[in-house]
């Protein structure tokens, strides 16, 4: 299936190709918890930024590996390059235009990221 989504003001729009039965991770790290981010990690080839490259700005912290991109107009973070999968894109399912009917949300203990990232990466292999 192809899902469409974007930021609040509409300056940033994307499409993402994914299964009709989605599994998203809900991380409790300091940034994801505050944002309410639901991670759908996909290969870059399944993600298309339709518009808004110039509306995006970037924030990094700690190791500076994750590239947190968000709309500089409305502040919504619809997608980013995650530290756990720097060759992929994490799309915030909550920024889809319509939520999928079959969505399973799985918790991820990002407060203890170093101890749990291997399990997250292993889970990705089985999706």
N, C-alpha and C positions, 0 to 999 in steps of 0.2 A: 504494500500500500504506500501511497505517497501522502504525507501529511504536510500541511502548510501552517506557517506561524510567523510570529514576529514580535516586535516590541509594542509598547502601549500606544505610542503616537503614530505608528505605521511607517516610520522612516526606514526601519530595518525589516526586511521580509526574507523568508527562507522556505525551502522545501526539504524534506528528509524522507528517504525511502526506508521503510521498516516493516516488520511483521504486523499483521492485524491483531495479534495477541502480544502486547508489549509488556516488558518487564523493565521497571525503572528502579534505580537506587535512590534512597533518601538518606543523605549523609548528614551527620550531626556535627561536622567540623565547624569552626568559628564562622566561616563565610557562608557555607551552604545552609546552615541552620537559620541564620538571619535572613537569607534570601528566600527560603522555602523552595530551594532548587530540587527538582526531580530529574535525575540524570538518565538520559538515554544515550549510551555511548555507541557511536556508529563509525564505520570507516569513512574517511574523507570523501571517497567516491560516492557515498550515499547521501551526502549533504550538498546543497546548492544554495549559496547566498544569492537571492533573486535581486535584491536591491539594498542599498544602505551602507556600502563599504566606507563611504566618507562620513557617515553618521556615527561610526563606531570609534570608541576610544578604548584604551587598554589599561588594565591594572594588574600588577604583579606584586607578590609579597613572599616572604620567607625564602624559598629556594629559587624563586623567579622562573620556574619551569612552566607552571600553569600560566596560560595567557587568558586572563579574564577580560573578555571583550563585552562592552555594553554600549547601549545607545547614549550618546552624549546629550541628547535632547530630553529624553524621558527617564533615563537611568535603568531601563530594563535590560537584564542579562539573559538573552535568549539562547546563547550558545557560547562555548569557549573551548580551548585546547586544554584538556586536563593533564595534571601531573602524572596521574596513574597510567594514562594512555596518550603520550605526547604525539603519537602518529594518528590519532583519531579526533573526533569532535564529540563533545558532550552537549546534547541539546536539552534544554529545559522543557520537559513535557508540559509544564504549566503555561508555556507560551504558545502551544498549539492553538489554532483557531477553534478546534473542537477536540475534546479529549476522546481517546479511543474507548469503545465500549468495553473492551477486555484489557484492563490495565492492572498489573500486579505490581505493587510497590514493596520493595524489599529494603529493610534497614541496613545501613552500613555505618560502622563505628569509626567515623573519620576523626573523632577526638583523639583516637589512638591510631592514626593513619599508618605509621611505620610498621606497627604490629599486624595490621589488617590488610594492607594493600595486596599482598600475595593472594589472599583469598578472593579479593575483588577481581584481580587479573585472571585467576583460575575460573571464576564464575563467567567471565567474558568469553572464555574458550567454549563453554558449554551452551551458549545462547544460540 
